[in-house]
Amino acid sequence: MKFNLITSTITAGFLIVGVAANLSAETNDKQVQAIDLVEMFEKLGGKHPGFRKAHAKGMCAAGTFVPASNKHFTDSALLSSGELPVSIRFSVGGASPSSDEKAPGTRGMGIQIKLPDGSLHTFTGNNFPVFAGKDPETFLGFLSTFLPDENGNADPAKTMDFVQQNPSVLANVMWNQTAKTPASYANTAFFGIHTFYFEQPNGQKTKFRWSIQPSLGVKTLEKEDAIKMPTEFLADTFSQQLKEETVSFTIMASLGEAQDSDIDPSQQWPSERPQVSLGEVIITTSGGDACKNTNFDPNMMSAGFTPSADPVLRMRSPAYAISFGKRLSNQ
């Protein structure tokens, strides 16, 4: 098992809240607090003052959101206000601002769309389609297995035992086993993994999960090709693609049915669920620091949209806020 890779992916994937727990039932019964997992990420990835506690290494971009109206999101301000400005951040998983771009594993994308009334709608996702655990307690128990002992050594057997006892972690672990190095941010698909709702004027609710699909297609590098790449190549590759062709992404909504879980991000919905487009994000520029102090909180949504009761999703806001505050105060 690629334990270092899994640790990077898990700690980078979604900044949620929790405790640096052992695997006992007693520990898992403790109330989860945001500051605890922020500190856990620092234990696992090191302290890097002034940087995000997860996805520390990233690249800003900007563009335009071109909405695609449809009957499932009638009267949505997000989809009925015409073209809207977008701030974007692409990132590499891990707490270090010098994370290895040649390594396989997590890549992230944050999109913040500004509506005419000043409100914001945020999409935040990663390139893995399923979360490591059905709830924060499971995730935290899994994460704690990577903590080193008093001699500085981690115990892979501890992680393996936890995975066997907690099957909701398995799908994410298996993704890590087969993950390859993304060839470019522009050739990477991203997944929200959480469930959201949109309520139409007539009271009808649309249950959905979203994904972001690249117009240039998904492309990855084999290990032997990734090794040959420069230490840092993602920003330059993206910039060159932007000069040569249109770089865009389509935000797709998968429409859920009653039996599809809205509280468990470790479960994927069936692939045959209907897919509708919410719109296209067309990238116009990349580079700079415009997104440096943007908080890409996925619970920040425009009118009509609401988060599900997914406990992992709901925990993200306070954890993002703590990380944001630490970043601004150079902690």
N, C-alpha and C positions, 0 to 999 in steps of 0.2 A: 504493500500500500504506500502511496506517495504521501507520507504524513506531512512533510513540509508544505507541499502543494495544497493539501486539504486545509491545513491551518491557515494559510494565506487566504484561500478562498472563503473559508467560513468567517474569519474575522473581518474580511473585507466586504463580504456580501451585503449584509444589512445591519446597520448600526442600531441595534435594539438594546433593551435594558435588561440587567440581571445581576446575579451574584456569582462570585467566583466559588462555585459550589463543588463539593465532592459528589459522589454518586449516590449518597444515602438518601432515603426517603425523608429523613429529618431535614436535610439541607434543602431539598426541593420544595419543602413546605414553607420555607422562608419567603417573605414578601419580596418581590423583585423590585429593585430600585435602579433608576437610570444611571446614577453615578457609578454603580458597581461594575457594570459591563464596560463603561468607558474606561475605567481603570484596568479592567481585565484585558482590554485590547492593548493597553499600554504595556501590560506585563508580557503579553504574547508577542507584540511587535516592536516594543521599545518606545520610549518617549521622544517625540519630535515636535518641540514647541512651535506653535504658529501654523501647524499643518492639521488637516483633517485626521481624526483618529482612525478612520478607515478610508481607503481610496485616496491616500495622501498624494499620490502622483497623478496628475491629470493635465488636461488641455482644454482650453476654452474655445468656443465657437459661437457663431451667431447666425441667424437666418430668419426665415418666414414660415409661419404655419398657414397652410392653405386647407381650410376645412372641407369635409365631405359630408353634407347633411344626409340624414336618413331617418326613417320613420321611428326608429328605436330611441332616438335622442331629440325628439321634436321640441322646438323652442329653446334648445340649449344655447346659451350666450356664447359658449365656446365654439359652437359650430354654425352660428348664424350672424357673426359679427364681421365677416369678411376675413381678409388676410391679416394676420397678427404677428408682431415681433416676437422672436424667440431667443432666449439665452440658453446655451448648452454647455455641458461639461462632460467630456469623456475621461475615463480614468482606468488605472491599472489597480487590481486588488492588492491589498496590503497596507500596513500602517507606515511603511517607510516611503519617503519622497524619492527614494532611489530604487524603487522596486524594479525587478528585472523584466524588461519588455519582451525578452526572448523566451521567457518561461510560459508554459501553458497555464490555463486557469482563468481567474475572474477578470472581466473587463466590465466597466460600468458606463451608464449614460444617464445624465440628468437633464431634463428639459423643463424650462419654465416659460410659459406663455403668458404674455401680458394682454389683458382685455381692455377695451376702450374706457371702462369705468375705473380702471386702476387695479382691479382684482387680478389674481394670479391663478394659473392652473399648472400643476406640476406632475410630471411623469418621471419616476425614478426606477431604474431597473438594472439588471445584470444579465450576463450572457448565459447563466445557468437557469433552467426552466423550473426548478423546484428547490424549496428551502430545506435546510438541514434540521428537520424536526417539526413536529406538528404544533408545538407551542413553545413559549420561552423557556419553560422548565427543561424540556427535552434538549433544546438547543444549548442551554447553559451547562447541562450535564455533559453533553458531548464536548463542548469547548473546554471544559475543565480537565478533560483527559489529556490535553496537550500541555498542561502546566508541568514544568520540570520538578523533580524532587530536590531534596536538599543538596544533592551533588550536581545539580544542573542537568540531569538526564530525564528525558521523557520516556514513558513506557508504552510502546506501540500496542502491547497486549491489552493494556487498559482500554485503549481506544477501540480495539477489535471487539472486546467483550461488551462494551457499551453499545456498539452498532448492532451486535447480535441480539441484545436485550431490548433494543429500541428500533424497531423496523422502520419507523417514519424517517429515520436519518439515512437509510440505505440508498434511496434514489439519488440524493445529492452526492453521496460518497461514490456511487457508481459513475455519476457524471464526471467527477474528478479523475477517475481512473482512465477515462477515454478522452478527456479534454486535450485539445491541441492548441498551439499558439495562434491567435488570430492574426491574419495577415495585415489587417488595418481596422481601425475603428469603423471606417466606411464599409467594411465587409463583415460586419458583426450584427447579429440579431440580439435584441435585448427583451427581457421578460419582466413584467411587473409582479407576477406570481400571486398577488393578493386579489381579493374580490372587492368590487365596488358596485354601487348602485346609482342609477339615474332615475329621478322621478319626473314624469311628464306632467303637464298641466292637468290632465284628466285623472291623475293619481296613480296611473300605471307605472310600475317600477321595472326597469331593465337591469338585470343582474349580469355583470360582465367581468372579464379579466382582459387585460390588454397585453399586446406584444408590439415590438417595433421592428419592422423588417427593412433591411437595406435594399435600395433600388439596384445597387451594383452586385447583389448576391452575397451569400456567405462564403468566405474563403479563409482557409487556415493553412498553416505551414507544417510540413512534416518535421520531425525532430532534427534531421540532418540539414534541412534548409533553415530552420530557425537559428541553429548554432552559427550559421554564416552571417546572420544579420548584425548590423551595428548594435552596440549596447542600447542606444536610443534611436528608434526608427519610426515610431508611430506618428509623431507630430509631422515629420518630414514627408512620410508617405501620404498622409492625409492632405497636407498642403499641396503636394504634387498632383494628387487625384483631383483636387478642387480646381486646379488650373486647367486640367485636361478634359474634364467631363462634369456633368451635373451629379453632385453628391446629395442624395435625399433619402428619407426614411418614411415609410408609411406606418401610421399608428393604427393597428387593427384591434378590434374588440371581439372577443369570443363570447357569445351569448350563452349564459348558463341556464340549466334546467333545475327543477326543484331538488333533484337528488345530488346535484353537484355541490360539494362542500364550499361554504363561504367563510369558514373559520380555520381551515387547515392548508397552509401554503406548501406543505410537503406533498400534497396530492395534486396531480395534474388532472385537468378535465379531459374527457374523451376528445380525440382529435376531430371527430365528426361534428362537433358543435358548430353552428353557423358562425361565420366570420363576416364582420362588416368594417368598412374603413371609417375612421374618425377624421382622417385628413393626412396631409403630407407635410413633412418638415423639410424644407429646402435650405441647405447650408449655403451661406454666402461668403463667410469669412472664418478664419481660424487663427488661433494664437492670441497673445495678449493676456491680460489679467482681469478682464471684465467679469468673469464668473467666480473670481477668487473668494469673494465674501458672500456669495449666494448660498442660501440654505435650501437645498432641494428636498424639502419635506413632502413626501407623497400624499400626506393628508391635507395639503394645501390645494383645495380644488375650487372651481368656479361654481356658480349657482346651479342647483339642481343635482349636483353630484355629492354622494356621501360615502364614507368608508364603511366596510362591513364590520362585524364584531370580531374579526380576526385579531387575536391578542398580540400577535407579532406586529401586525400593521399598526395597531393602536399604540404600541410602546415606542414606536420609532420617533414620534414627535418630541417627547421629552428628552430622549437620548440625543437626537439631532441638535436640540437647543443647547444642551450642555456642551456638546462637542463644538458647536458654533461659538459659544461664549468663551471656551478655552482657546479657540483659535484666534479670536479677536484680541484676547488678552495675552497672547503669545505664551500660552501654557502647553 
